[in-house]
Amino acid sequence: MLLILFIYCAVIVLSSLMGGALPQLVRLTHTRMQMTTSLVGGLMLGIALFHLLPHGVYELDSLDRGIWWMVMGLITTFFLLRMFHFHNHGIAEVDHVGYDLQTDCDHEHDHDHDLKAAISPGPVATEACEKHPHRLSWMGVFIGLSVHTLIDGLALGASVQASAAHGESTIGLYGLGTFLAIVLHKPLDAVSITSLMSSAGWSKSSQQKVNLAYAMICPLGAFLFVLGINQLGDQSQVVIGCALAFSAGVFLSIALSDLLPELEFHAHDRATLSAALIVGLALAYGLIYLEPTHQRNQNLPLNQIEAPAETTP
């Protein structure tokens, strides 16, 4: 199990490092970012509802407790977003006729997909966008994403631990769905940090150091959870269940914060973005068949969960 977790964490670190370097390697247009965001958002939504929540309920043997912890995860993420405004995947770009499609203006690095008043006539941005970003404007994003990715590590550790405790998966990989959701979402988060640092005038070397520090947080959370859970003895199953349900709420909140703004602010490529969402959901559902056999075939005994014991007349 630890070997699988180590491999997962190594891939996640590489994914985050590559994501932070993407703006230097390829041109990240708004449409490309939204396509990726829709796909990964659909995957995270599916992982939350098809995987993490059912498995959390299974471990807790209580639907009510599972839902309660999911709501706690959702609310926690909501207030993190409110405090740190860290969840933005927008990239500034200029289209082929010279119109400014600025999406990251000054300190406006919150989760906003309305293109900041959309298209302005010519390369001159709005008054707010003309201000140079503060050199420390990326720190709020970094702090918020660090807390978020620490919870991702918790989710990964709990998923791997739960799968390992109940049996091997079809292809010998524990917590595969959670891993894929994290590894595909990490580049989007990393590029948010490095883009803000670049806009604020930080050197590439500084960006790489900060990105490396960020990349290591998720593995840290995963291994701390696995090492800690082994010290709890009989209570470990309950803690794993709570962690899985809580993580479902976190994934649900992040996915919806990516997907819901499309309904109001994105009139372009609606069919394509919707298709990307469906593909992400379908991928999450398909991963059910790569899970441990007992979880794939087990119908949650909802009629037995917290049901009163039968009495003999």
C-alpha positions in Angstrom: 0.0 0.0 0.0 2.8 2.5 0.9 4.5 1.8 -2.4 1.3 2.6 -4.3 0.9 5.8 -2.2 4.5 6.8 -2.9 4.0 6.3 -6.6 0.8 8.4 -6.5 2.5 11.2 -4.6 5.5 11.2 -7.0 3.2 11.6 -10.0 1.2 14.3 -8.2 4.4 16.3 -7.5 5.5 16.0 -11.2 2.0 17.1 -12.3 2.1 20.1 -10.1 5.6 21.1 -11.2 4.6 20.7 -14.9 1.5 22.7 -14.3 3.5 25.6 -12.8 5.7 25.6 -15.8 2.9 25.4 -18.4 2.7 29.2 -19.1 6.4 29.1 -20.1 5.9 26.2 -22.4 2.5 26.6 -24.2 0.0 29.4 -24.8 -2.8 28.8 -22.3 -5.8 30.4 -24.0 -9.1 31.0 -22.1 -10.9 28.4 -24.2 -8.3 25.7 -23.5 -8.4 26.4 -19.8 -12.1 26.2 -19.7 -12.1 22.9 -21.6 -9.7 21.5 -19.1 -11.6 22.9 -16.2 -14.9 21.4 -17.4 -13.3 18.0 -17.9 -11.6 18.0 -14.5 -14.6 19.5 -12.8 -16.8 16.7 -14.1 -14.3 14.2 -13.0 -14.1 15.7 -9.5 -17.9 15.9 -9.2 -18.2 12.2 -10.2 -15.4 11.1 -7.8 -17.2 13.0 -4.9 -20.6 11.5 -5.6 -19.7 8.0 -7.0 -16.7 7.2 -4.9 -15.9 9.3 -1.8 -19.4 9.7 -0.4 -20.6 6.1 -0.8 -17.3 4.8 0.6 -17.5 7.2 3.5 -21.0 6.0 4.3 -19.9 2.4 4.0 -17.1 2.9 6.5 -19.3 4.9 8.9 -22.2 2.5 8.5 -24.4 5.6 8.8 -25.9 7.6 5.9 -26.7 10.6 8.2 -23.1 10.8 9.5 -21.7 10.6 6.0 -23.9 13.4 4.8 -23.1 15.5 7.8 -19.4 15.2 7.2 -19.8 15.9 3.5 -21.6 19.1 4.3 -18.8 20.1 6.7 -16.3 19.6 3.9 -18.4 21.7 1.5 -18.8 24.5 4.0 -15.2 24.5 5.0 -14.1 24.8 1.4 -16.7 27.6 0.9 -15.2 29.7 3.7 -11.7 29.0 2.5 -12.7 30.3 -0.9 -14.3 33.3 0.7 -11.3 34.1 2.8 -8.4 33.5 0.4 -10.0 33.8 -3.0 -7.7 31.1 -4.2 -9.6 29.1 -6.8 -9.0 30.9 -10.1 -7.9 29.2 -13.3 -8.1 32.2 -15.6 -5.1 33.1 -17.8 -4.7 36.5 -19.4 -4.7 36.3 -23.2 -5.0 38.5 -26.2 -6.9 37.3 -29.2 -6.0 37.5 -32.9 -7.4 41.0 -33.5 -5.7 42.6 -30.5 -8.6 42.6 -28.0 -7.7 42.2 -24.4 -9.3 39.1 -22.8 -7.8 39.8 -19.4 -8.9 37.4 -16.8 -6.5 38.1 -14.0 -6.5 41.7 -13.0 -4.5 43.2 -10.2 -5.8 41.6 -7.0 -8.8 40.0 -8.7 -7.5 36.5 -8.5 -10.7 35.1 -7.0 -12.9 32.5 -8.7 -14.5 34.7 -11.4 -15.1 33.5 -14.9 -16.8 36.6 -16.3 -13.7 37.8 -18.1 -13.6 40.9 -16.0 -16.1 42.9 -18.0 -15.3 40.8 -21.1 -13.6 42.4 -24.1 -12.2 45.9 -24.1 -11.5 47.7 -27.4 -7.8 47.3 -28.0 -4.9 46.2 -25.9 -5.5 48.8 -23.2 -7.2 47.1 -20.2 -9.6 48.6 -17.8 -8.4 51.0 -15.1 -8.3 48.2 -12.6 -6.3 46.0 -14.8 -3.8 48.8 -15.6 -2.5 48.6 -12.1 0.5 46.3 -11.7 -0.2 43.4 -9.3 1.3 43.7 -5.9 4.4 41.5 -5.5 2.7 39.7 -2.6 -0.7 39.3 -4.2 0.0 35.6 -4.9 0.4 34.7 -1.2 -3.3 34.6 -0.4 -3.7 32.2 -3.3 -0.8 30.1 -2.1 -2.1 29.9 1.4 -5.6 29.0 0.3 -4.4 26.4 -2.2 -2.0 25.0 0.4 -4.8 24.3 2.8 -6.9 22.9 0.0 -4.1 20.6 -1.3 -3.4 19.4 2.3 -7.1 18.2 2.4 -6.5 16.6 -1.0 -3.7 14.6 0.6 -6.0 13.6 3.4 -8.5 12.4 0.8 -5.8 10.4 -1.1 -4.5 8.8 2.1 -8.0 7.9 3.2 -9.0 6.4 -0.2 -5.8 4.3 -0.4 -6.1 3.2 3.2 -9.8 2.2 2.8 -9.2 0.3 -0.4 -6.2 -1.5 1.0 -8.1 -2.5 4.1 -10.9 -4.2 2.1 -9.1 -5.9 -0.7 -7.2 -5.3 -3.9 -8.7 -3.4 -6.9 -9.1 -5.0 -10.3 -5.8 -3.7 -11.5 -4.0 -3.6 -8.1 -4.3 0.2 -7.7 -5.9 1.6 -4.5 -7.8 4.9 -4.5 -7.4 5.3 -8.2 -10.3 7.6 -8.7 -9.2 10.1 -6.0 -5.7 10.0 -7.4 -6.8 10.8 -10.9 -9.0 13.7 -9.7 -6.1 15.2 -7.8 -3.4 14.7 -10.4 -5.5 16.3 -13.1 -6.5 19.2 -11.0 -3.1 20.1 -9.6 -1.7 21.7 -12.8 -4.7 24.1 -12.8 -3.9 25.2 -9.2 -0.1 25.4 -9.8 -0.6 27.6 -12.8 -2.7 30.0 -10.8 0.2 30.6 -8.4 3.0 30.9 -11.0 0.9 33.2 -13.3 0.3 35.6 -10.4 3.9 35.5 -9.5 5.0 36.2 -13.1 2.5 39.1 -13.4 4.0 40.5 -10.2 7.5 40.4 -11.5 8.9 37.4 -9.6 11.8 35.6 -11.3 11.4 32.1 -12.8 13.6 30.7 -10.1 11.4 32.1 -7.3 8.3 30.7 -9.1 9.9 27.3 -9.3 10.8 27.2 -5.6 7.3 28.2 -4.5 5.8 25.7 -7.0 8.0 23.0 -5.6 6.9 23.8 -2.0 3.3 23.7 -3.1 3.8 20.4 -4.9 5.1 18.7 -1.7 2.1 19.6 0.4 -0.3 17.0 -0.9 2.1 14.1 -0.4 2.8 15.4 3.1 -0.9 15.3 3.9 -1.4 11.8 2.5 1.5 10.2 4.4 0.6 12.1 7.7 -2.9 10.7 7.4 -1.8 7.1 6.7 0.8 7.2 9.5 -1.6 8.7 12.0 -4.5 6.4 11.2 -2.4 3.4 12.0 -2.1 4.7 15.6 -5.9 4.8 16.2 -6.6 1.0 16.4 -10.3 0.3 16.5 -11.3 3.9 15.7 -9.5 4.0 12.4 -12.5 2.8 10.3 -14.6 5.7 11.7 -11.9 8.3 11.1 -11.4 7.0 7.5 -15.2 7.2 6.9 -15.3 10.8 8.2 -12.3 11.7 6.1 -13.8 10.2 2.9 -17.2 12.0 3.5 -15.5 15.3 4.3 -13.3 15.0 1.2 -16.4 14.4 -0.9 -17.7 17.8 0.3 -14.4 19.4 -0.6 -14.4 17.9 -4.0 -18.0 18.8 -4.6 -17.4 22.4 -3.6 -14.4 22.8 -5.8 -16.1 21.1 -8.8 -19.2 23.2 -8.5 -17.1 26.4 -8.2 -15.6 25.5 -11.5 -18.7 24.4 -13.3 -21.5 26.7 -12.2 -20.1 30.0 -13.4 -20.2 28.5 -17.0 -24.0 28.7 -16.9 -24.0 32.5 -16.5 -20.7 33.8 -17.9 -19.7 31.5 -20.8 -21.8 31.9 -23.9 -19.1 30.4 -26.0 -18.5 26.8 -26.8 -21.4 25.6 -24.7 -21.7 22.3 -26.4 -18.0 21.5 -26.2 -17.8 22.5 -22.6 -20.9 20.5 -21.7 -19.4 17.5 -23.5 -16.2 17.8 -21.5 -18.2 17.8 -18.3 -20.1 14.6 -19.4 -16.8 12.9 -20.3 -15.4 13.7 -16.8 -18.5 12.3 -15.2 -18.4 9.2 -17.3 -14.7 8.6 -16.5 -15.5 8.9 -12.8 -18.3 6.4 -13.1 -16.2 4.0 -15.2 -13.6 3.9 -12.5 -16.1 2.2 -10.2 -15.2 -1.0 -12.1 -11.6 -0.7 -11.2 -12.3 -0.6 -7.4 -12.1 -3.4 -4.9 -14.6 -6.1 -5.7 -16.5 -5.8 -2.5 -17.2 -2.1 -3.1 -18.2 -2.6 -6.7 -20.7 -5.3 -5.9 -21.8 -4.1 -2.5 -25.2 -2.4 -2.5 -25.2 -0.1 0.4 -27.6 -1.5 2.9 -29.6 1.7 3.3 -32.5 -0.3 4.7 -30.2 -1.5 7.5 -28.3 1.7 8.2 -29.2 2.8 11.7 -32.4 0.7 11.4 -34.0 -0.3 14.7 -33.3 -3.9 15.7 -36.2 -6.3 15.1 -37.8 -7.7 18.2 -39.2 -11.2 18.6 -42.9 -11.2 19.7 
